[in-house]
Amino acid sequence: MGLANLADAGPSRNHGWPMRRLTPLIVAVAALTIVFTLLVVFVAATYASGGRSLAPFRGAGTWVSIYDTAALRHPEAVVERLRAHGIHTLFLETSNDRQRSGVAHPVATARFLNAAHRAGIDVVGWYLPSFVSPRADIRRSLQGARFRSPEGEGFDAFALDIESTKVRSLRARTARAVAVARAVRVALPRKLALGAITIDPVGATYWRGYPFRTLARSVDIFLPMEYFTARTRGARRVAAYTAADIRLVRSLAGDSRFPVHPIGGEARRASLAELRAFLHASRNEVGVSLWEYGETSGRQLKTLAAAR
């Protein structure tokens, strides 16, 4: 019997509880319900469905690829610049399908991990699979995700950059992408969050039927490549495009609350007004970042961090 039915019952039906004692109970239960609901919302924003923390994807982030030789030569200087501008997360590429190893630059990667963690900056590793050889993609992904510096520092989370079109068949490419993501998730430590760097479903037409819904079963967060500089111009249009893209990602995932971390860019072509519009449209998401570090100005980094 619910509280509403108890309230309608007489003393002999509610074990002798008079209404003046029952009413405060109803109020107290309602208050606890509100508190519990707020707690659930907070936890959902922080943890993935598998209980994995999304903290590494929160706040403001920037990206370093294996081809950014300037950054790879000076990891400590890069980290210090990020710290000075208030950046929370460094997304560091471990390798891609063209490399023999799962960590293309192990010395630089180790230095980045050591310096970033000393500075209180999270590091999310990411790998670009081609799906030509799923077995090789899985092996390199796991080599990257499991990498440790000589000092014992490792990645705080990992992500798969699912965008390659080397497999021309859409059906085969989609099936392999889903299989690689599933295999990587199963092999990773249970508490390590896994993200999927995805296409922009509003503007990208080269991968029809992108498997957002199926990937959502294996990954904890989507990071759509919302490179607004390739889609539109002007702050108002950038804001509309960004908001539409986030909505469509969740619609295709079949989950209106699925965690999203939009990636804006390209930095060298983005005005501050457009960047602010992108950040405003992304204000309720888990985190936000800008592609890529080597092209990002100090003012852009500061604007990015201030918005988060």
C-alpha positions in Angstrom: 0.0 0.0 0.0 1.4 3.4 -1.0 1.4 6.6 1.1 -1.5 8.0 -0.7 -3.7 5.0 0.3 -2.4 5.2 3.9 -3.5 8.8 4.0 -7.0 7.9 3.0 -7.3 5.0 5.5 -8.8 5.5 9.0 -6.8 4.9 12.3 -7.8 1.2 12.4 -6.4 0.7 8.8 -3.1 2.6 9.3 -2.0 1.0 12.5 -3.3 3.9 14.6 -1.2 6.7 12.8 -3.2 9.9 12.9 -3.0 12.3 10.0 -1.0 14.9 11.9 1.8 12.4 12.3 1.5 11.0 8.7 1.7 14.4 7.0 5.3 15.1 8.2 6.2 11.6 7.1 5.0 12.4 3.6 6.9 15.6 3.5 10.1 13.9 4.7 9.8 11.2 2.1 9.2 13.7 -0.6 12.3 15.7 0.5 14.4 12.5 0.5 13.1 11.7 -2.9 14.2 15.1 -4.2 17.7 14.7 -2.7 18.0 11.2 -4.1 17.0 12.3 -7.5 19.6 15.1 -7.5 22.2 12.6 -6.3 21.4 10.3 -9.2 21.7 13.1 -11.7 25.1 14.1 -10.3 26.4 10.5 -10.3 25.1 10.0 -13.8 27.1 13.0 -15.0 30.2 11.7 -13.4 30.0 7.9 -13.9 29.3 5.8 -17.0 26.7 3.1 -16.9 29.3 0.5 -15.9 30.3 2.5 -12.9 33.4 3.9 -14.6 34.4 7.4 -13.9 34.1 10.0 -16.7 36.2 12.5 -14.8 39.0 12.3 -17.4 36.6 13.5 -20.0 35.3 16.4 -18.0 36.3 20.1 -18.2 38.3 21.6 -21.1 40.7 19.5 -23.2 43.1 19.7 -26.1 44.5 17.1 -28.5 48.1 16.0 -29.5 48.6 13.6 -32.4 51.5 11.4 -33.2 52.4 13.8 -36.0 52.8 16.9 -33.7 56.6 16.7 -33.6 57.0 20.1 -31.9 54.8 18.9 -29.0 56.4 15.5 -28.8 59.9 17.1 -28.5 58.8 19.2 -25.5 56.2 17.4 -23.4 57.0 19.2 -20.2 56.7 22.6 -21.9 53.3 21.6 -23.4 52.0 20.4 -20.0 53.1 23.6 -18.3 51.3 25.7 -20.9 48.1 23.7 -20.4 48.4 24.0 -16.7 48.9 27.8 -16.9 45.8 28.1 -19.0 43.6 25.9 -16.9 43.2 22.9 -19.2 41.9 19.8 -17.5 42.6 17.0 -20.0 45.2 16.1 -22.6 44.1 13.7 -25.4 47.2 12.0 -26.5 47.3 9.8 -29.6 49.1 6.5 -29.0 49.3 5.1 -32.5 47.3 4.3 -35.7 47.0 1.5 -38.1 50.1 2.6 -40.0 52.4 2.0 -37.1 54.0 -1.3 -36.0 53.5 -0.6 -32.3 50.6 0.4 -30.2 52.7 3.3 -28.9 54.4 5.2 -31.7 56.5 7.5 -29.4 57.0 5.7 -26.1 59.6 8.1 -24.6 57.5 11.2 -25.3 54.3 9.4 -24.2 56.0 8.5 -20.9 57.2 12.1 -20.4 53.7 13.4 -21.1 52.1 11.1 -18.6 54.6 12.0 -15.9 54.5 15.7 -16.4 50.7 15.8 -16.8 50.0 13.9 -13.6 52.4 16.0 -11.7 50.4 19.0 -12.9 47.1 17.5 -12.0 46.1 17.1 -15.7 44.3 13.9 -16.9 45.6 12.1 -20.0 43.3 10.2 -22.3 45.0 8.0 -24.8 43.5 7.4 -28.2 44.1 5.1 -31.2 43.0 5.4 -34.8 42.0 1.9 -36.2 41.5 1.3 -39.9 39.5 -2.0 -39.5 41.4 -3.6 -42.3 42.9 -5.9 -39.7 40.6 -5.9 -36.6 43.0 -8.2 -34.8 45.9 -5.7 -35.3 43.7 -2.8 -34.3 42.7 -4.6 -31.1 46.3 -5.5 -30.2 47.6 -1.9 -30.8 44.6 -0.4 -28.9 45.3 -2.5 -25.9 49.1 -1.9 -26.1 48.3 1.8 -25.9 45.7 1.7 -23.2 48.0 -0.5 -21.0 51.1 1.6 -21.5 53.0 2.7 -18.4 55.9 5.1 -18.0 59.0 3.8 -16.2 57.6 5.7 -13.2 54.4 3.7 -13.4 52.1 6.4 -14.8 49.3 5.3 -17.1 46.4 6.7 -19.0 43.3 7.9 -17.1 41.0 6.7 -19.9 41.1 5.6 -23.5 39.3 6.3 -26.7 38.9 4.8 -30.2 38.9 7.2 -33.1 36.2 5.5 -35.3 36.3 7.3 -38.6 38.6 5.5 -41.1 37.1 4.6 -44.5 39.8 2.2 -45.6 37.3 -0.6 -45.6 35.1 0.5 -48.4 32.1 -1.7 -47.7 29.8 0.1 -45.2 28.5 -3.1 -43.9 31.9 -4.6 -43.3 33.3 -1.4 -41.8 30.4 -1.0 -39.4 30.5 -4.6 -38.3 34.3 -4.4 -37.7 34.1 -1.1 -35.8 31.5 -2.6 -33.5 33.5 -5.8 -33.0 36.8 -3.9 -32.3 35.1 -1.6 -29.7 33.5 -4.6 -28.0 36.7 -6.6 -27.9 38.7 -3.6 -26.5 36.1 -3.0 -23.9 36.1 -6.6 -22.7 39.9 -6.6 -22.5 40.4 -3.3 -20.7 40.4 -3.0 -16.9 36.8 -2.8 -15.7 37.2 0.7 -14.2 38.9 2.3 -17.2 36.4 4.4 -19.2 36.4 3.9 -23.0 35.3 6.6 -25.4 34.4 6.6 -29.1 35.6 9.5 -31.2 32.8 9.7 -33.7 31.8 11.3 -37.0 29.7 14.5 -37.0 26.3 13.0 -37.9 24.9 16.4 -39.0 27.6 17.2 -41.6 29.4 13.9 -42.3 27.9 11.9 -45.1 30.7 9.4 -45.8 29.6 6.8 -43.2 25.9 6.3 -43.5 24.4 4.2 -40.8 27.2 5.0 -38.4 26.6 2.5 -35.5 26.0 5.0 -32.6 23.4 2.7 -31.0 25.5 -0.4 -31.1 28.7 1.3 -30.1 26.9 2.7 -27.1 26.8 -0.8 -25.6 30.6 -0.9 -25.5 31.7 2.7 -24.8 31.0 5.1 -22.0 31.0 8.4 -23.9 30.8 9.8 -27.4 33.3 12.4 -28.6 31.8 13.7 -31.9 34.2 15.6 -34.2 32.2 18.8 -34.5 34.7 20.7 -36.6 32.4 23.6 -37.1 35.0 25.5 -39.2 34.4 22.9 -42.0 30.6 23.2 -41.7 29.6 26.8 -41.2 30.7 30.3 -40.2 29.5 32.9 -37.8 28.7 32.5 -34.1 24.9 32.0 -34.5 25.3 29.3 -37.1 28.1 27.6 -35.1 25.8 27.4 -32.0 22.9 26.0 -34.0 25.1 23.4 -35.7 26.7 22.3 -32.4 23.4 21.9 -30.6 21.9 20.0 -33.5 24.8 17.7 -33.7 24.7 16.9 -29.9 20.9 16.2 -30.2 21.4 13.9 -33.2 24.2 11.9 -31.6 22.0 11.1 -28.6 19.0 10.4 -30.9 21.0 7.9 -32.9 22.4 6.4 -29.8 18.8 5.8 -28.5 19.6 7.4 -25.2 18.7 11.1 -24.4 21.2 11.1 -21.5 24.2 9.4 -23.1 27.4 11.2 -22.2 28.8 13.5 -24.9 32.1 15.4 -25.1 32.0 17.6 -28.3 35.3 18.3 -30.1 35.4 21.6 -31.9 37.8 22.9 -34.5 39.9 23.4 -36.4 41.5 25.9 -34.0 43.5 27.9 -36.5 40.3 28.7 -38.4 38.0 29.4 -35.5 37.4 32.9 -34.4 36.9 33.6 -30.7 33.3 34.5 -31.2 32.7 31.1 -32.9 34.6 29.3 -30.2 32.5 31.0 -27.6 29.3 30.0 -29.5 30.5 26.4 -29.6 31.3 26.4 -25.9 27.9 27.9 -25.0 26.1 25.3 -27.0 28.1 22.6 -25.3 27.8 24.0 -21.8 25.7 21.2 -20.4 27.9 18.4 -21.7 30.4 16.3 -19.8 33.4 18.2 -21.2 34.5 20.0 -24.4 37.8 20.2 -26.3 39.3 21.9 -29.4 41.3 20.3 -32.2 44.3 20.6 -32.1 46.9 21.7 -29.6 49.5 22.8 -32.1 47.1 25.3 -33.7 45.5 26.6 -30.6 46.4 30.1 -29.4 46.8 31.1 -25.8 43.6 33.2 -26.0 41.7 30.1 -27.3 43.0 28.0 -24.5 42.1 30.6 -21.9 38.6 30.9 -23.4 38.2 27.2 -23.5 39.2 26.7 -19.9 37.1 29.7 -18.6 34.0 28.3 -20.2 34.3 25.1 -18.3 
